[in-house]
């Protein structure tokens, strides 16, 4: 099992939490982005740079993910692709995507996209606060603990 990070939009604080948990649990992490992302010096961590074209990082993640892997992403269509491959997807805010909730999340995402195209200002998500950081860390740690059993 490995952890793969959709790193272009992943907040630095979330990556730091992830690196600490991965080191503690001796879990390999691959960071995928269209620019070089610095990772801690450890044989557990590697950075993979892809072209800056549309969906290139998503395509690479989908290519390398295996059943049982964990992908950290806020990208709902990528989470859907990951789940279909039998892997797990965790949002940087600590919410797991699942077969049960991915359809409704895709529908809301598509609706908001359509509203933005009509000129409506929908705004983005609020900044990640302490509650979200703790929720992410807790869910990540529980997942890593359960994956060892």
C-alpha positions in Angstrom: 0.0 0.0 0.0 1.1 3.5 -0.7 -0.3 7.1 -0.3 -0.5 9.2 -3.4 -1.0 13.0 -3.1 -2.6 15.2 -5.7 -0.2 17.9 -4.6 -0.9 20.9 -6.9 -3.8 22.1 -4.7 -3.0 20.2 -1.5 -2.4 22.7 1.3 1.1 22.7 2.8 -0.2 22.1 6.3 -2.0 19.0 5.2 1.1 17.7 3.4 3.1 18.3 6.7 0.5 16.3 8.7 0.7 13.6 6.1 4.5 13.4 6.0 4.6 13.0 9.8 2.0 10.3 9.9 3.6 8.4 7.0 7.0 8.6 8.7 5.5 7.3 11.9 3.8 4.4 10.1 6.6 3.8 7.6 4.2 4.3 4.7 5.5 5.3 1.3 4.2 8.5 -0.2 4.3 9.7 -3.8 3.6 13.3 -4.4 2.3 14.1 -7.9 2.3 17.7 -9.3 3.1 19.7 -12.4 5.9 21.4 -10.5 8.6 20.0 -8.2 7.2 19.6 -4.7 9.7 19.4 -1.9 9.3 16.4 0.4 11.2 15.5 3.5 14.5 13.6 3.0 13.5 10.0 3.4 13.4 6.9 1.2 9.7 6.8 2.0 8.9 10.0 0.0 9.2 10.7 -3.7 8.0 13.5 -5.9 6.7 12.9 -9.4 6.5 15.9 -11.8 4.1 15.7 -14.8 3.4 18.1 -17.6 1.3 21.1 -16.8 -1.4 20.1 -19.3 -5.0 19.6 -18.2 -5.6 16.5 -16.1 -2.0 15.3 -16.5 -1.6 14.8 -12.7 -5.0 13.1 -12.4 -4.1 10.8 -15.3 -0.8 9.9 -13.7 -2.4 9.2 -10.3 -5.0 7.0 -11.9 -2.3 5.1 -13.8 -0.2 4.4 -10.7 -2.8 3.9 -8.0 -3.5 0.3 -7.0 -6.3 -1.4 -5.1 -6.0 -0.5 -1.4 -3.9 2.6 -1.9 -4.9 6.0 -0.4 -5.1 9.1 -2.5 -5.2 12.6 -0.9 -7.2 14.9 -3.2 -9.8 17.6 -3.3 -10.6 16.8 -6.9 -13.9 15.0 -7.0 -13.6 13.5 -10.5 -10.2 12.1 -9.6 -11.6 10.7 -6.4 -14.3 9.0 -8.5 -11.6 7.4 -10.8 -9.6 6.3 -7.7 -12.6 4.6 -6.0 -13.5 2.8 -9.2 -10.0 1.3 -9.1 -10.6 -0.1 -5.6 -8.5 2.6 -3.8 -9.5 5.0 -1.1 -9.7 8.8 -1.5 -9.4 11.3 1.4 -10.2 15.0 1.0 -7.6 17.4 2.6 -10.4 18.5 5.0 -10.6 14.9 6.3 -13.7 13.6 4.5 -13.4 10.2 2.8 -15.0 9.9 -0.6 -16.9 6.6 -1.0 -19.1 4.8 -3.5 -22.0 6.0 -1.5 -21.2 9.7 -1.6 -19.2 10.3 -4.8 -22.3 10.5 -7.0 -23.9 13.3 -5.1 -20.6 15.1 -4.7 -20.1 15.0 -8.5 -23.6 16.3 -9.1 -23.0 19.3 -6.7 -19.7 20.0 -8.3 -21.2 20.0 -11.8 -24.1 22.2 -10.7 -21.7 24.8 -9.2 -19.6 24.6 -12.4 -22.7 25.4 -14.5 -23.6 28.3 -12.2 -20.1 29.7 -12.5 -20.3 29.5 -16.3 -23.5 31.7 -16.2 -21.5 34.3 -14.3 -22.7 33.6 -10.7 -20.0 34.0 -8.1 -20.1 30.9 -6.0 -16.9 31.5 -4.1 -14.4 28.9 -3.1 -14.2 26.8 0.0 -13.2 28.5 3.2 -9.6 28.2 4.4 -8.7 25.0 6.2 -9.0 25.6 10.0 -7.8 23.8 13.0 -10.9 21.6 13.1 -10.4 20.4 9.5 -6.6 19.8 10.2 -7.5 17.7 13.3 -10.2 15.8 11.4 -7.8 15.1 8.5 -5.1 13.9 10.9 -7.5 11.7 12.9 -9.0 10.1 9.8 -5.6 9.5 8.2 -4.2 8.0 11.4 -7.2 5.7 11.8 -6.9 4.6 8.1 -3.2 3.9 8.5 -3.8 2.0 11.7 -6.5 -0.1 10.2 -4.5 -0.8 7.0 -1.8 -2.5 9.1 -4.3 -5.1 10.5 
